[in-house]
Amino acid sequence: MRQLYFERDSERGTEGTLDWLKDEVEELREALEEGDMKAAEKEFADVLAWLASLANVVDIDLEKAALSKYPNKCPKCGLSPCNCQF
Amino acid sequence: MRQLYFERDSERGTEGTLDWLKDEVEELREALEEGDMKAAEKEFADVLAWLASLANVVDIDLEKAALSKYPNKCPKCGLSPCNCQF
């Protein structure tokens, strides 16, 4: 994602990229509500792509952030599977 | 994520999981607006975790969906880096 889109993402900036991310989440919701799983699959890809783009813009390593918070156990209860009651 | 949270995510359902995902995107926006990069890193992890949870609930393989739409080139112009003008 960095290689593909970093230059353009940087020009768009944080706010603009966040707006795109929110739009993609909305499109994902619509695809799921319609039960269109082919479209939903593409929207999942888009949400992930925009999340990765946003991480690039603000210079955060998305994969590292995810593995740091969720190292295959729940960050709240420390168990796998999670046993929290929230 | 499936191993960790699938049972609870399934009980929550698609709509409930979508609501959590939107809340996490909002928390990410707040962390970025405050310039709190430590918090932002955790929020990135949360958004990704909820996106993965949602994919599990609707039985979509998030990684496969992403690689299928973005196989290291732009799905619109076919180039890397992307050269679209949108």
Backbone of each chain as nested JSON, in Angstrom:
{
  "chains": [
    {"id": "A", "residues": [
      {"number": 1, "name": "MET", "atoms": {"N": [0.824, -1.202, 0.0], "CA": [0.0, 0.0, 0.0], "C": [0.87, 1.269, 0.0]}},
      {"number": 2, "name": "ARG", "atoms": {"N": [1.942, 1.22, 0.773], "CA": [2.821, 2.392, 0.796], "C": [3.383, 2.653, -0.598]}},
      {"number": 3, "name": "GLN", "atoms": {"N": [3.885, 1.576, -1.189], "CA": [4.5, 1.708, -2.506], "C": [3.478, 2.194, -3.543]}},
      {"number": 4, "name": "LEU", "atoms": {"N": [2.282, 1.648, -3.435], "CA": [1.247, 1.945, -4.431], "C": [0.743, 3.382, -4.343]}},
      {"number": 5, "name": "TYR", "atoms": {"N": [0.45, 3.805, -3.112], "CA": [-0.382, 5.013, -2.971], "C": [0.216, 6.111, -2.099]}},
      {"number": 6, "name": "PHE", "atoms": {"N": [1.431, 5.913, -1.584], "CA": [1.889, 6.847, -0.553], "C": [1.915, 8.303, -1.019]}},
      {"number": 7, "name": "GLU", "atoms": {"N": [2.407, 8.49, -2.247], "CA": [2.552, 9.876, -2.697], "C": [1.203, 10.597, -2.737]}},
      {"number": 8, "name": "ARG", "atoms": {"N": [0.217, 9.921, -3.346], "CA": [-1.09, 10.569, -3.447], "C": [-1.765, 10.699, -2.087]}},
      {"number": 9, "name": "ASP", "atoms": {"N": [-1.614, 9.661, -1.253], "CA": [-2.211, 9.727, 0.09], "C": [-1.65, 10.896, 0.884]}},
      {"number": 10, "name": "SER", "atoms": {"N": [-0.358, 11.107, 0.766], "CA": [0.275, 12.195, 1.514], "C": [-0.3, 13.541, 1.098]}},
      {"number": 11, "name": "GLU", "atoms": {"N": [-0.533, 13.685, -0.198], "CA": [-1.09, 14.955, -0.678], "C": [-2.504, 15.172, -0.144]}},
      {"number": 12, "name": "ARG", "atoms": {"N": [-3.264, 14.085, -0.02], "CA": [-4.647, 14.192, 0.465], "C": [-4.683, 14.573, 1.939]}},
      {"number": 13, "name": "GLY", "atoms": {"N": [-3.712, 14.078, 2.709], "CA": [-3.622, 14.431, 4.122], "C": [-4.46, 13.545, 5.018]}},
      {"number": 14, "name": "THR", "atoms": {"N": [-4.316, 13.756, 6.324], "CA": [-4.952, 12.897, 7.314], "C": [-6.475, 13.002, 7.275]}},
      {"number": 15, "name": "GLU", "atoms": {"N": [-6.981, 14.238, 7.304], "CA": [-8.44, 14.427, 7.334], "C": [-9.112, 13.833, 6.104]}},
      {"number": 16, "name": "GLY", "atoms": {"N": [-8.559, 14.11, 4.941], "CA": [-9.15, 13.613, 3.708], "C": [-9.145, 12.097, 3.651]}},
      {"number": 17, "name": "THR", "atoms": {"N": [-8.06, 11.499, 4.137], "CA": [-7.968, 10.037, 4.111], "C": [-8.932, 9.425, 5.116]}},
      {"number": 18, "name": "LEU", "atoms": {"N": [-9.102, 10.078, 6.268], "CA": [-10.096, 9.619, 7.253], "C": [-11.509, 9.656, 6.68]}},
      {"number": 19, "name": "ASP", "atoms": {"N": [-11.81, 10.712, 5.924], "CA": [-13.14, 10.812, 5.323], "C": [-13.377, 9.663, 4.346]}},
      {"number": 20, "name": "TRP", "atoms": {"N": [-12.368, 9.344, 3.556], "CA": [-12.481, 8.211, 2.629], "C": [-12.706, 6.921, 3.395]}},
      {"number": 21, "name": "LEU", "atoms": {"N": [-11.959, 6.751, 4.474], "CA": [-12.096, 5.529, 5.278], "C": [-13.529, 5.393, 5.791]}},
      {"number": 22, "name": "LYS", "atoms": {"N": [-14.087, 6.49, 6.301], "CA": [-15.462, 6.441, 6.815], "C": [-16.452, 6.128, 5.691]}},
      {"number": 23, "name": "ASP", "atoms": {"N": [-16.229, 6.706, 4.515], "CA": [-17.108, 6.408, 3.376], "C": [-17.06, 4.925, 3.028]}},
      {"number": 24, "name": "GLU", "atoms": {"N": [-15.87, 4.347, 3.086], "CA": [-15.737, 2.929, 2.728], "C": [-16.432, 2.036, 3.752]}},
      {"number": 25, "name": "VAL", "atoms": {"N": [-16.372, 2.423, 5.036], "CA": [-17.086, 1.649, 6.06], "C": [-18.595, 1.713, 5.777]}},
      {"number": 26, "name": "GLU", "atoms": {"N": [-19.065, 2.879, 5.34], "CA": [-20.484, 3.035, 5.007], "C": [-20.86, 2.147, 3.818]}},
      {"number": 27, "name": "GLU", "atoms": {"N": [-19.992, 2.103, 2.816], "CA": [-20.264, 1.257, 1.642], "C": [-20.256, -0.218, 2.036]}},
      {"number": 28, "name": "LEU", "atoms": {"N": [-19.386, -0.571, 2.962], "CA": [-19.353, -1.951, 3.457], "C": [-20.672, -2.289, 4.152]}},
      {"number": 29, "name": "ARG", "atoms": {"N": [-21.146, -1.349, 4.973], "CA": [-22.427, -1.569, 5.66], "C": [-23.547, -1.793, 4.634]}},
      {"number": 30, "name": "GLU", "atoms": {"N": [-23.567, -0.964, 3.605], "CA": [-24.627, -1.094, 2.587], "C": [-24.566, -2.451, 1.882]}},
      {"number": 31, "name": "ALA", "atoms": {"N": [-23.361, -2.868, 1.521], "CA": [-23.216, -4.15, 0.826], "C": [-23.696, -5.288, 1.722]}},
      {"number": 32, "name": "LEU", "atoms": {"N": [-23.364, -5.204, 3.018], "CA": [-23.778, -6.26, 3.945], "C": [-25.286, -6.239, 4.154]}},
      {"number": 33, "name": "GLU", "atoms": {"N": [-25.86, -5.03, 4.242], "CA": [-27.311, -4.931, 4.428], "C": [-28.055, -5.514, 3.23]}},
      {"number": 34, "name": "GLU", "atoms": {"N": [-27.481, -5.311, 2.047], "CA": [-28.115, -5.851, 0.832], "C": [-27.833, -7.34, 0.669]}},
      {"number": 35, "name": "GLY", "atoms": {"N": [-26.939, -7.87, 1.5], "CA": [-26.594, -9.286, 1.386], "C": [-25.779, -9.595, 0.143]}},
      {"number": 36, "name": "ASP", "atoms": {"N": [-25.157, -8.555, -0.432], "CA": [-24.345, -8.748, -1.636], "C": [-22.916, -9.096, -1.206]}},
      {"number": 37, "name": "MET", "atoms": {"N": [-22.612, -10.37, -1.088], "CA": [-21.338, -10.779, -0.509], "C": [-20.162, -10.544, -1.447]}},
      {"number": 38, "name": "LYS", "atoms": {"N": [-20.408, -10.542, -2.754], "CA": [-19.336, -10.214, -3.7], "C": [-18.903, -8.757, -3.5]}},
      {"number": 39, "name": "ALA", "atoms": {"N": [-19.899, -7.88, -3.399], "CA": [-19.606, -6.463, -3.17], "C": [-18.973, -6.274, -1.794]}},
      {"number": 40, "name": "ALA", "atoms": {"N": [-19.487, -6.999, -0.797], "CA": [-18.966, -6.864, 0.561], "C": [-17.481, -7.238, 0.605]}},
      {"number": 41, "name": "GLU", "atoms": {"N": [-17.13, -8.281, -0.129], "CA": [-15.722, -8.705, -0.146], "C": [-14.833, -7.58, -0.669]}},
      {"number": 42, "name": "LYS", "atoms": {"N": [-15.294, -6.919, -1.722], "CA": [-14.515, -5.796, -2.266], "C": [-14.462, -4.625, -1.295]}},
      {"number": 43, "name": "GLU", "atoms": {"N": [-15.572, -4.392, -0.594], "CA": [-15.592, -3.281, 0.362], "C": [-14.682, -3.568, 1.56]}},
      {"number": 44, "name": "PHE", "atoms": {"N": [-14.623, -4.826, 1.988], "CA": [-13.658, -5.182, 3.043], "C": [-12.245, -4.826, 2.587]}},
      {"number": 45, "name": "ALA", "atoms": {"N": [-11.933, -5.174, 1.336], "CA": [-10.598, -4.869, 0.795], "C": [-10.357, -3.363, 0.79]}},
      {"number": 46, "name": "ASP", "atoms": {"N": [-11.412, -2.594, 0.431], "CA": [-11.262, -1.137, 0.378], "C": [-11.035, -0.546, 1.764]}},
      {"number": 47, "name": "VAL", "atoms": {"N": [-11.813, -1.015, 2.748], "CA": [-11.646, -0.473, 4.109], "C": [-10.225, -0.751, 4.594]}},
      {"number": 48, "name": "LEU", "atoms": {"N": [-9.763, -1.964, 4.372], "CA": [-8.4, -2.306, 4.801], "C": [-7.37, -1.459, 4.054]}},
      {"number": 49, "name": "ALA", "atoms": {"N": [-7.6, -1.244, 2.765], "CA": [-6.665, -0.441, 1.971], "C": [-6.593, 0.994, 2.483]}},
      {"number": 50, "name": "TRP", "atoms": {"N": [-7.763, 1.566, 2.805], "CA": [-7.762, 2.954, 3.283], "C": [-7.199, 3.055, 4.693]}},
      {"number": 51, "name": "LEU", "atoms": {"N": [-7.412, 2.031, 5.492], "CA": [-6.816, 2.019, 6.833], "C": [-5.286, 1.977, 6.719]}},
      {"number": 52, "name": "ALA", "atoms": {"N": [-4.805, 1.149, 5.804], "CA": [-3.362, 1.059, 5.585], "C": [-2.815, 2.376, 5.029]}},
      {"number": 53, "name": "SER", "atoms": {"N": [-3.588, 3.007, 4.133], "CA": [-3.164, 4.295, 3.583], "C": [-3.053, 5.345, 4.682]}},
      {"number": 54, "name": "LEU", "atoms": {"N": [-4.069, 5.364, 5.541], "CA": [-4.07, 6.337, 6.639], "C": [-2.871, 6.103, 7.562]}},
      {"number": 55, "name": "ALA", "atoms": {"N": [-2.589, 4.848, 7.842], "CA": [-1.431, 4.527, 8.692], "C": [-0.147, 5.035, 8.037]}},
      {"number": 56, "name": "ASN", "atoms": {"N": [-0.042, 4.872, 6.722], "CA": [1.143, 5.363, 6.018], "C": [1.27, 6.878, 6.133]}},
      {"number": 57, "name": "VAL", "atoms": {"N": [0.133, 7.567, 5.978], "CA": [0.159, 9.036, 6.018], "C": [0.671, 9.522, 7.372]}},
      {"number": 58, "name": "VAL", "atoms": {"N": [0.251, 8.87, 8.453], "CA": [0.664, 9.334, 9.783], "C": [1.883, 8.551, 10.287]}},
      {"number": 59, "name": "ASP", "atoms": {"N": [2.481, 7.75, 9.382], "CA": [3.744, 7.066, 9.663], "C": [3.632, 6.079, 10.825]}},
      {"number": 60, "name": "ILE", "atoms": {"N": [2.546, 5.304, 10.804], "CA": [2.383, 4.226, 11.784], "C": [2.413, 2.894, 11.032]}},
      {"number": 61, "name": "ASP", "atoms": {"N": [3.098, 1.927, 11.602], "CA": [3.187, 0.591, 11.011], "C": [1.97, -0.216, 11.476]}},
      {"number": 62, "name": "LEU", "atoms": {"N": [1.003, -0.377, 10.565], "CA": [-0.275, -1.0, 10.935], "C": [-0.085, -2.427, 11.441]}},
      {"number": 63, "name": "GLU", "atoms": {"N": [0.744, -3.19, 10.758], "CA": [0.95, -4.586, 11.147], "C": [1.584, -4.664, 12.541]}},
      {"number": 64, "name": "LYS", "atoms": {"N": [2.584, -3.814, 12.754], "CA": [3.259, -3.8, 14.052], "C": [2.277, -3.383, 15.159]}},
      {"number": 65, "name": "ALA", "atoms": {"N": [1.458, -2.374, 14.867], "CA": [0.473, -1.906, 15.849], "C": [-0.503, -3.031, 16.209]}},
      {"number": 66, "name": "ALA", "atoms": {"N": [-0.941, -3.781, 15.202], "CA": [-1.921, -4.838, 15.439], "C": [-1.31, -5.968, 16.26]}},
      {"number": 67, "name": "LEU", "atoms": {"N": [-0.107, -6.375, 15.889], "CA": [0.52, -7.489, 16.604], "C": [0.932, -7.074, 18.006]}},
      {"number": 68, "name": "SER", "atoms": {"N": [1.208, -5.794, 18.177], "CA": [1.595, -5.3, 19.492], "C": [0.389, -5.337, 20.453]}},
      {"number": 69, "name": "LYS", "atoms": {"N": [-0.775, -4.959, 19.952], "CA": [-1.956, -4.932, 20.83], "C": [-2.642, -6.295, 20.923]}},
      {"number": 70, "name": "TYR", "atoms": {"N": [-2.604, -7.072, 19.828], "CA": [-3.298, -8.376, 19.816], "C": [-2.331, -9.521, 19.5]}},
      {"number": 71, "name": "PRO", "atoms": {"N": [-1.409, -9.831, 20.403], "CA": [-0.436, -10.894, 20.134], "C": [-1.064, -12.264, 20.365]}},
      {"number": 72, "name": "ASN", "atoms": {"N": [-2.165, -12.508, 19.666], "CA": [-2.878, -13.789, 19.739], "C": [-3.466, -14.094, 21.114]}},
      {"number": 73, "name": "LYS", "atoms": {"N": [-3.695, -13.042, 21.873], "CA": [-4.514, -13.196, 23.081], "C": [-5.234, -11.875, 23.317]}},
      {"number": 74, "name": "CYS", "atoms": {"N": [-6.34, -11.94, 24.018], "CA": [-7.141, -10.743, 24.252], "C": [-6.363, -9.748, 25.127]}},
      {"number": 75, "name": "PRO", "atoms": {"N": [-6.297, -8.441, 24.702], "CA": [-5.551, -7.46, 25.503], "C": [-6.218, -7.164, 26.846]}},
      {"number": 76, "name": "LYS", "atoms": {"N": [-7.501, -7.519, 26.98], "CA": [-8.177, -7.232, 28.254], "C": [-8.05, -8.377, 29.25]}},
      {"number": 77, "name": "CYS", "atoms": {"N": [-8.433, -9.58, 28.817], "CA": [-8.43, -10.696, 29.782], "C": [-7.179, -11.571, 29.647]}},
      {"number": 78, "name": "GLY", "atoms": {"N": [-6.421, -11.37, 28.568], "CA": [-5.185, -12.138, 28.407], "C": [-5.405, -13.572, 27.964]}},
      {"number": 79, "name": "LEU", "atoms": {"N": [-6.657, -13.92, 27.634], "CA": [-6.963, -15.307, 27.279], "C": [-7.241, -15.473, 25.788]}},
      {"number": 80, "name": "SER", "atoms": {"N": [-7.077, -16.705, 25.317], "CA": [-7.46, -17.064, 23.958], "C": [-8.13, -18.441, 23.993]}},
      {"number": 81, "name": "PRO", "atoms": {"N": [-9.422, -18.567, 23.66], "CA": [-10.298, -17.462, 23.264], "C": [-10.571, -16.5, 24.424]}},
      {"number": 82, "name": "CYS", "atoms": {"N": [-10.916, -15.278, 24.028], "CA": [-11.253, -14.224, 24.989], "C": [-12.399, -14.666, 25.896]}},
      {"number": 83, "name": "ASN", "atoms": {"N": [-12.279, -14.281, 27.161], "CA": [-13.326, -14.639, 28.12], "C": [-13.936, -13.418, 28.805]}},
      {"number": 84, "name": "CYS", "atoms": {"N": [-13.713, -12.226, 28.203], "CA": [-14.29, -11.002, 28.768], "C": [-15.821, -11.075, 28.712]}},
      {"number": 85, "name": "GLN", "atoms": {"N": [-16.44, -10.319, 29.554], "CA": [-17.911, -10.293, 29.559], "C": [-18.428, -8.944, 29.105]}},
      {"number": 86, "name": "PHE", "atoms": {"N": [-17.719, -8.28, 28.17], "CA": [-18.289, -6.998, 27.693], "C": [-19.09, -7.195, 26.433]}}
    ]},
    {"id": "B", "residues": [
      {"number": 1, "name": "MET", "atoms": {"N": [-7.712, -13.737, 15.05], "CA": [-8.928, -13.028, 15.46], "C": [-10.118, -13.986, 15.525]}},
      {"number": 2, "name": "ARG", "atoms": {"N": [-10.172, -14.883, 14.545], "CA": [-11.262, -15.863, 14.571], "C": [-11.195, -16.707, 15.836]}},
      {"number": 3, "name": "GLN", "atoms": {"N": [-9.994, -17.2, 16.111], "CA": [-9.802, -18.06, 17.28], "C": [-10.136, -17.301, 18.568]}},
      {"number": 4, "name": "LEU", "atoms": {"N": [-9.698, -16.049, 18.615], "CA": [-9.863, -15.251, 19.834], "C": [-11.312, -14.884, 20.117]}},
      {"number": 5, "name": "TYR", "atoms": {"N": [-11.981, -14.4, 19.083], "CA": [-13.23, -13.696, 19.34], "C": [-14.449, -14.226, 18.601]}},
      {"number": 6, "name": "PHE", "atoms": {"N": [-14.282, -15.287, 17.8], "CA": [-15.381, -15.639, 16.893], "C": [-16.699, -15.913, 17.611]}},
      {"number": 7, "name": "GLU", "atoms": {"N": [-16.612, -16.638, 18.713], "CA": [-17.867, -17.006, 19.372], "C": [-18.639, -15.775, 19.836]}},
      {"number": 8, "name": "ARG", "atoms": {"N": [-17.916, -14.864, 20.494], "CA": [-18.62, -13.679, 20.984], "C": [-19.077, -12.78, 19.841]}},
      {"number": 9, "name": "ASP", "atoms": {"N": [-18.213, -12.646, 18.815], "CA": [-18.589, -11.825, 17.667], "C": [-19.853, -12.347, 17.008]}},
      {"number": 10, "name": "SER", "atoms": {"N": [-19.955, -13.649, 16.882], "CA": [-21.133, -14.244, 16.246], "C": [-22.396, -13.901, 17.005]}},
      {"number": 11, "name": "GLU", "atoms": {"N": [-22.298, -13.934, 18.335], "CA": [-23.469, -13.608, 19.148], "C": [-23.883, -12.15, 18.966]}},
      {"number": 12, "name": "ARG", "atoms": {"N": [-22.877, -11.276, 18.788], "CA": [-23.173, -9.849, 18.64], "C": [-23.86, -9.588, 17.304]}},
      {"number": 13, "name": "GLY", "atoms": {"N": [-23.457, -10.313, 16.27], "CA": [-24.088, -10.164, 14.961], "C": [-23.46, -9.086, 14.103]}},
      {"number": 14, "name": "THR", "atoms": {"N": [-23.935, -9.013, 12.869], "CA": [-23.341, -8.107, 11.882], "C": [-23.541, -6.646, 12.252]}},
      {"number": 15, "name": "GLU", "atoms": {"N": [-24.774, -6.265, 12.56], "CA": [-25.065, -4.858, 12.856], "C": [-24.28, -4.368, 14.067]}},
      {"number": 16, "name": "GLY", "atoms": {"N": [-24.28, -5.161, 15.125], "CA": [-23.572, -4.774, 16.342], "C": [-22.084, -4.634, 16.115]}},
      {"number": 17, "name": "THR", "atoms": {"N": [-21.515, -5.528, 15.318], "CA": [-20.083, -5.481, 15.047], "C": [-19.744, -4.281, 14.166]}},
      {"number": 18, "name": "LEU", "atoms": {"N": [-20.641, -3.967, 13.219], "CA": [-20.461, -2.772, 12.383], "C": [-20.471, -1.505, 13.229]}},
      {"number": 19, "name": "ASP", "atoms": {"N": [-21.362, -1.458, 14.215], "CA": [-21.419, -0.283, 15.091], "C": [-20.112, -0.113, 15.862]}},
      {"number": 20, "name": "TRP", "atoms": {"N": [-19.569, -1.22, 16.365], "CA": [-18.288, -1.152, 17.061], "C": [-17.193, -0.663, 16.128]}},
      {"number": 21, "name": "LEU", "atoms": {"N": [-17.204, -1.157, 14.892], "CA": [-16.185, -0.742, 13.921], "C": [-16.242, 0.769, 13.687]}},
      {"number": 22, "name": "LYS", "atoms": {"N": [-17.461, 1.295, 13.537], "CA": [-17.605, 2.735, 13.313], "C": [-17.132, 3.527, 14.528]}},
      {"number": 23, "name": "ASP", "atoms": {"N": [-17.448, 3.032, 15.725], "CA": [-16.981, 3.698, 16.945], "C": [-15.457, 3.74, 16.988]}},
      {"number": 24, "name": "GLU", "atoms": {"N": [-14.822, 2.648, 16.585], "CA": [-13.358, 2.593, 16.635], "C": [-12.736, 3.564, 15.632]}},
      {"number": 25, "name": "VAL", "atoms": {"N": [-13.373, 3.701, 14.454], "CA": [-12.881, 4.676, 13.47], "C": [-12.984, 6.087, 14.062]}},
      {"number": 26, "name": "GLU", "atoms": {"N": [-14.053, 6.352, 14.79], "CA": [-14.232, 7.654, 15.428], "C": [-13.147, 7.892, 16.492]}},
      {"number": 27, "name": "GLU", "atoms": {"N": [-12.841, 6.85, 17.278], "CA": [-11.784, 6.985, 18.291], "C": [-10.426, 7.209, 17.634]}},
      {"number": 28, "name": "LEU", "atoms": {"N": [-10.221, 6.569, 16.492], "CA": [-8.97, 6.779, 15.749], "C": [-8.864, 8.232, 15.29]}},
      {"number": 29, "name": "ARG", "atoms": {"N": [-9.984, 8.764, 14.786], "CA": [-10.0, 10.16, 14.346], "C": [-9.646, 11.082, 15.517]}},
      {"number": 30, "name": "GLU", "atoms": {"N": [-10.233, 10.824, 16.669], "CA": [-9.973, 11.679, 17.84], "C": [-8.507, 11.625, 18.252]}},
      {"number": 31, "name": "ALA", "atoms": {"N": [-7.942, 10.414, 18.266], "CA": [-6.534, 10.28, 18.658], "C": [-5.638, 11.039, 17.68]}},
      {"number": 32, "name": "LEU", "atoms": {"N": [-5.967, 10.954, 16.393], "CA": [-5.151, 11.639, 15.382], "C": [-5.312, 13.153, 15.487]}},
      {"number": 33, "name": "GLU", "atoms": {"N": [-6.538, 13.609, 15.773], "CA": [-6.764, 15.053, 15.9], "C": [-6.004, 15.611, 17.1]}},
      {"number": 34, "name": "GLU", "atoms": {"N": [-5.913, 14.794, 18.145], "CA": [-5.181, 15.232, 19.34], "C": [-3.673, 15.086, 19.157]}},
      {"number": 35, "name": "GLY", "atoms": {"N": [-3.275, 14.438, 18.077], "CA": [-1.843, 14.223, 17.84], "C": [-1.233, 13.227, 18.811]}},
      {"number": 36, "name": "ASP", "atoms": {"N": [-2.077, 12.398, 19.417], "CA": [-1.592, 11.401, 20.378], "C": [-1.259, 10.113, 19.613]}},
      {"number": 37, "name": "MET", "atoms": {"N": [-0.021, 9.982, 19.197], "CA": [0.347, 8.89, 18.302], "C": [0.389, 7.532, 19.003]}},
      {"number": 38, "name": "LYS", "atoms": {"N": [0.636, 7.557, 20.31], "CA": [0.576, 6.288, 21.062], "C": [-0.856, 5.753, 21.058]}},
      {"number": 39, "name": "ALA", "atoms": {"N": [-1.806, 6.645, 21.34], "CA": [-3.218, 6.242, 21.324], "C": [-3.644, 5.87, 19.907]}},
      {"number": 40, "name": "ALA", "atoms": {"N": [-3.173, 6.631, 18.919], "CA": [-3.557, 6.358, 17.529], "C": [-3.109, 4.961, 17.117]}},
      {"number": 41, "name": "GLU", "atoms": {"N": [-1.915, 4.589, 17.545], "CA": [-1.402, 3.265, 17.187], "C": [-2.336, 2.179, 17.719]}},
      {"number": 42, "name": "LYS", "atoms": {"N": [-2.799, 2.358, 18.955], "CA": [-3.726, 1.374, 19.527], "C": [-5.069, 1.386, 18.805]}},
      {"number": 43, "name": "GLU", "atoms": {"N": [-5.51, 2.575, 18.416], "CA": [-6.796, 2.658, 17.712], "C": [-6.704, 2.019, 16.326]}},
      {"number": 44, "name": "PHE", "atoms": {"N": [-5.555, 2.168, 15.667], "CA": [-5.366, 1.468, 14.382], "C": [-5.524, -0.044, 14.588]}},
      {"number": 45, "name": "ALA", "atoms": {"N": [-4.915, -0.537, 15.659], "CA": [-5.013, -1.973, 15.955], "C": [-6.467, -2.364, 16.2]}},
      {"number": 46, "name": "ASP", "atoms": {"N": [-7.215, -1.495, 16.897], "CA": [-8.615, -1.8, 17.202], "C": [-9.466, -1.823, 15.935]}},
      {"number": 47, "name": "VAL", "atoms": {"N": [-9.266, -0.818, 15.073], "CA": [-10.062, -0.784, 13.831], "C": [-9.799, -2.049, 13.023]}},
      {"number": 48, "name": "LEU", "atoms": {"N": [-8.532, -2.41, 12.908], "CA": [-8.194, -3.623, 12.149], "C": [-8.803, -4.864, 12.812]}},
      {"number": 49, "name": "ALA", "atoms": {"N": [-8.77, -4.915, 14.138], "CA": [-9.32, -6.069, 14.854], "C": [-10.825, -6.185, 14.625]}},
      {"number": 50, "name": "TRP", "atoms": {"N": [-11.521, -5.042, 14.667], "CA": [-12.983, -5.095, 14.464], "C": [-13.331, -5.395, 13.021]}},
      {"number": 51, "name": "LEU", "atoms": {"N": [-12.5, -4.915, 12.105], "CA": [-12.729, -5.245, 10.687], "C": [-12.567, -6.752, 10.48]}},
      {"number": 52, "name": "ALA", "atoms": {"N": [-11.55, -7.321, 11.103], "CA": [-11.316, -8.764, 10.995], "C": [-12.455, -9.535, 11.665]}},
      {"number": 53, "name": "SER", "atoms": {"N": [-12.933, -9.027, 12.804], "CA": [-14.054, -9.67, 13.489], "C": [-15.294, -9.686, 12.608]}},
      {"number": 54, "name": "LEU", "atoms": {"N": [-15.563, -8.536, 12.0], "CA": [-16.737, -8.433, 11.129], "C": [-16.62, -9.406, 9.958]}},
      {"number": 55, "name": "ALA", "atoms": {"N": [-15.43, -9.493, 9.379], "CA": [-15.214, -10.43, 8.263], "C": [-15.486, -11.857, 8.731]}},
      {"number": 56, "name": "ASN", "atoms": {"N": [-15.057, -12.185, 9.946], "CA": [-15.321, -13.525, 10.477], "C": [-16.818, -13.784, 10.617]}},
      {"number": 57, "name": "VAL", "atoms": {"N": [-17.536, -12.78, 11.137], "CA": [-18.971, -12.945, 11.362], "C": [-19.695, -13.25, 10.05]}},
      {"number": 58, "name": "VAL", "atoms": {"N": [-19.297, -12.563, 8.971], "CA": [-19.991, -12.774, 7.694], "C": [-19.26, -13.783, 6.813]}},
      {"number": 59, "name": "ASP", "atoms": {"N": [-18.259, -14.449, 7.411], "CA": [-17.559, -15.545, 6.75], "C": [-16.844, -15.121, 5.47]}},
      {"number": 60, "name": "ILE", "atoms": {"N": [-16.144, -13.979, 5.566], "CA": [-15.311, -13.524, 4.452], "C": [-13.855, -13.564, 4.909]}},
      {"number": 61, "name": "ASP", "atoms": {"N": [-12.975, -14.024, 4.031], "CA": [-11.546, -14.08, 4.338], "C": [-10.932, -12.722, 3.986]}},
      {"number": 62, "name": "LEU", "atoms": {"N": [-10.655, -11.93, 5.042], "CA": [-10.2, -10.552, 4.839], "C": [-8.9, -10.489, 4.048]}},
      {"number": 63, "name": "GLU", "atoms": {"N": [-7.966, -11.346, 4.385], "CA": [-6.67, -11.321, 3.705], "C": [-6.836, -11.666, 2.225]}},
      {"number": 64, "name": "LYS", "atoms": {"N": [-7.647, -12.685, 1.97], "CA": [-7.874, -13.1, 0.586], "C": [-8.57, -11.98, -0.194]}},
      {"number": 65, "name": "ALA", "atoms": {"N": [-9.564, -11.341, 0.449], "CA": [-10.281, -10.246, -0.204], "C": [-9.329, -9.119, -0.562]}},
      {"number": 66, "name": "ALA", "atoms": {"N": [-8.426, -8.797, 0.364], "CA": [-7.494, -7.69, 0.138], "C": [-6.518, -8.016, -0.986]}},
      {"number": 67, "name": "LEU", "atoms": {"N": [-5.972, -9.216, -0.957], "CA": [-4.985, -9.579, -1.982], "C": [-5.652, -9.759, -3.341]}},
      {"number": 68, "name": "SER", "atoms": {"N": [-6.922, -10.136, -3.324], "CA": [-7.634, -10.311, -4.576], "C": [-7.881, -8.962, -5.252]}},
      {"number": 69, "name": "LYS", "atoms": {"N": [-8.233, -7.953, -4.461], "CA": [-8.506, -6.636, -5.065], "C": [-7.239, -5.804, -5.27]}},
      {"number": 70, "name": "TYR", "atoms": {"N": [-6.267, -5.971, -4.369], "CA": [-5.036, -5.163, -4.457], "C": [-3.8, -6.053, -4.553]}},
      {"number": 71, "name": "PRO", "atoms": {"N": [-3.605, -6.727, -5.692], "CA": [-2.447, -7.621, -5.826], "C": [-1.187, -6.824, -6.165]}},
      {"number": 72, "name": "ASN", "atoms": {"N": [-0.88, -5.855, -5.319], "CA": [0.299, -5.012, -5.479], "C": [0.274, -4.148, -6.737]}},
      {"number": 73, "name": "LYS", "atoms": {"N": [-0.926, -3.912, -7.238], "CA": [-1.075, -2.869, -8.258], "C": [-2.461, -2.267, -8.095]}},
      {"number": 74, "name": "CYS", "atoms": {"N": [-2.611, -1.05, -8.554], "CA": [-3.883, -0.343, -8.392], "C": [-4.976, -1.042, -9.199]}},
      {"number": 75, "name": "PRO", "atoms": {"N": [-6.155, -1.327, -8.572], "CA": [-7.228, -2.002, -9.301], "C": [-7.844, -1.124, -10.394]}},
      {"number": 76, "name": "LYS", "atoms": {"N": [-7.603, 0.197, -10.327], "CA": [-8.205, 1.06, -11.355], "C": [-7.28, 1.255, -12.549]}},
      {"number": 77, "name": "CYS", "atoms": {"N": [-6.038, 1.674, -12.298], "CA": [-5.149, 1.961, -13.436], "C": [-4.194, 0.802, -13.718]}},
      {"number": 78, "name": "GLY", "atoms": {"N": [-4.104, -0.157, -12.81], "CA": [-3.238, -1.316, -13.061], "C": [-1.76, -1.035, -12.863]}},
      {"number": 79, "name": "LEU", "atoms": {"N": [-1.44, 0.163, -12.349], "CA": [-0.028, 0.533, -12.203], "C": [0.414, 0.548, -10.743]}},
      {"number": 80, "name": "SER", "atoms": {"N": [1.714, 0.419, -10.545], "CA": [2.318, 0.578, -9.229], "C": [3.615, 1.376, -9.396]}},
      {"number": 81, "name": "PRO", "atoms": {"N": [3.717, 2.589, -8.793], "CA": [2.65, 3.245, -8.021], "C": [1.464, 3.631, -8.91]}},
      {"number": 82, "name": "CYS", "atoms": {"N": [0.333, 3.758, -8.245], "CA": [-0.91, 4.158, -8.905], "C": [-0.725, 5.503, -9.611]}},
      {"number": 83, "name": "ASN", "atoms": {"N": [-1.348, 5.6, -10.79], "CA": [-1.263, 6.847, -11.541], "C": [-2.644, 7.428, -11.846]}},
      {"number": 84, "name": "CYS", "atoms": {"N": [-3.659, 6.98, -11.106], "CA": [-5.018, 7.513, -11.303], "C": [-5.032, 9.002, -10.938]}},
      {"number": 85, "name": "GLN", "atoms": {"N": [-5.987, 9.689, -11.497], "CA": [-6.109, 11.12, -11.184], "C": [-7.381, 11.404, -10.4]}},
      {"number": 86, "name": "PHE", "atoms": {"N": [-7.799, 10.462, -9.521], "CA": [-9.008, 10.768, -8.738], "C": [-8.636, 11.358, -7.407]}}
    ]}
  ]
}
